[in-house]
């Protein structure tokens, strides 16, 4: 499956080779994928693991 051209979230250039940099999740309705061009993609930090965002998450081996 090929990805169509997308606009870069940083420089607003239309790119034929978009890089997925984030997936925005919604509680209701469709989410969105955020893309960057190959030149701008390294400027974005890696997306965190969603489970790490929960403050109540216990580490491996931690007591309950």
Kinemage of the C-alpha trace (Angstrom):
@kinemage 1
@onewidth
@group {chain A} dominant
@subgroup {mainchain}
@vectorlist {calphas} color= white
{ca unk a 1} P 0.000 0.000 0.000
{ca unk a 2} L 1.437 3.381 -0.914
{ca unk a 3} L 0.954 6.542 1.115
{ca unk a 4} L -0.280 9.563 -0.763
{ca unk a 5} L 1.372 12.963 -0.516
{ca unk a 6} L 1.046 14.647 2.870
{ca unk a 7} L 1.864 18.035 4.323
{ca unk a 8} L 4.789 18.285 6.737
{ca unk a 9} L 3.681 19.383 10.213
{ca unk a 10} L 6.848 21.456 10.660
{ca unk a 11} L 7.594 23.224 7.361
{ca unk a 12} L 4.202 22.831 5.615
{ca unk a 13} L 5.836 21.420 2.471
{ca unk a 14} L 3.888 18.797 0.538
{ca unk a 15} L 5.979 15.628 0.427
{ca unk a 16} L 5.629 12.467 -1.642
{ca unk a 17} L 7.618 10.548 1.005
{ca unk a 18} L 5.917 11.388 4.331
{ca unk a 19} L 7.223 10.044 7.632
{ca unk a 20} L 4.627 9.215 10.302
{ca unk a 21} L 5.650 11.105 13.452
{ca unk a 22} L 2.537 10.831 15.620
{ca unk a 23} L -0.872 9.230 15.850
{ca unk a 24} L -3.483 11.341 17.633
{ca unk a 25} L -6.067 9.177 19.398
{ca unk a 26} L -9.598 10.403 20.098
{ca unk a 27} L -12.103 9.297 22.699
{ca unk a 28} L -14.849 9.454 20.103
{ca unk a 29} L -14.605 9.954 16.377
{ca unk a 30} L -11.646 9.362 14.124
{ca unk a 31} L -8.102 10.126 15.200
{ca unk a 32} L -5.429 11.583 12.957
{ca unk a 33} L -1.935 10.747 11.773
{ca unk a 34} L 0.667 13.522 11.764
{ca unk a 35} L 3.383 13.466 9.103
{ca unk a 36} L 6.677 15.225 8.436
{ca unk a 37} L 8.971 15.378 5.438
{ca unk a 38} L 12.207 13.371 5.570
{ca unk a 39} L 14.238 16.516 6.337
{ca unk a 40} L 12.064 17.596 9.285
{ca unk a 41} L 11.267 14.171 10.794
{ca unk a 42} L 14.477 13.964 12.893
{ca unk a 43} L 13.471 17.227 14.648
{ca unk a 44} L 10.497 15.522 16.297
{ca unk a 45} L 11.074 13.561 19.516
{ca unk a 46} L 10.075 9.892 19.532
{ca unk a 47} L 6.510 9.279 20.643
{ca unk a 48} L 6.218 7.924 24.214
{ca unk a 49} L 4.777 4.512 24.945
{ca unk a 50} L 1.126 5.181 25.751
{ca unk a 51} L 1.238 2.954 28.837
{ca unk a 52} L 4.076 5.042 30.295
{ca unk a 53} L 1.730 8.035 30.422
{ca unk a 54} L -0.422 6.489 33.160
{ca unk a 55} L 0.794 7.584 36.592
{ca unk a 56} L -0.568 4.473 38.289
{ca unk a 57} L 1.426 2.040 36.190
{ca unk a 58} L 3.648 -0.214 38.243
{ca unk a 59} L 7.091 -1.225 37.101
{ca unk a 60} L 8.054 -4.836 36.653
{ca unk a 61} L 8.356 -6.587 40.006
{ca unk a 62} L 6.726 -3.790 42.049
{ca unk a 63} L 4.332 -4.830 44.808
{ca unk a 64} L 0.646 -4.034 44.557
